[in-house]
């Protein structure tokens, strides 16, 4: 089950969150691949380590995106305050 994001992940390469959204997609792909590897591989310890690393990568990508979303919201609020 995929996580839903607010705002949703963007496909527009000109969007300010595009780089972060791409990182999340890549991390999700790595995690899916690691899960498949666990099902088909005999070395479960190695598979568990790869899954752990993939989850950490996904978590870091999500945190970086949250920071960027907060930055963008703060900039928007500053611009709005300067106008009004």
C-alpha positions, 0 to 999 in steps of 0.5 A: 500500500503506497503512502499518499502525500500532501501535496501529492507527488508532482510529475512537473519537472519545473515544480519546486518539489520535483527533485524531492518527489523523484527521490521518494519514487526512487526510494519506493522502487528500491524498497519494492525491489528489496521486498521482492529480493527477500521473497526470492533470495535464500540470504534473508539476513542480507535481504533484511539489511537491504530492506532496512537501508531502503526504508531509511532512504525512503524516510530521509527522502520524505523528511527532506520533502517535508522540510522543503514544503515547510520552506515553501509555505514560509516563503509564501507566507512572507510574500503574502505578509509583505503585500498585505 
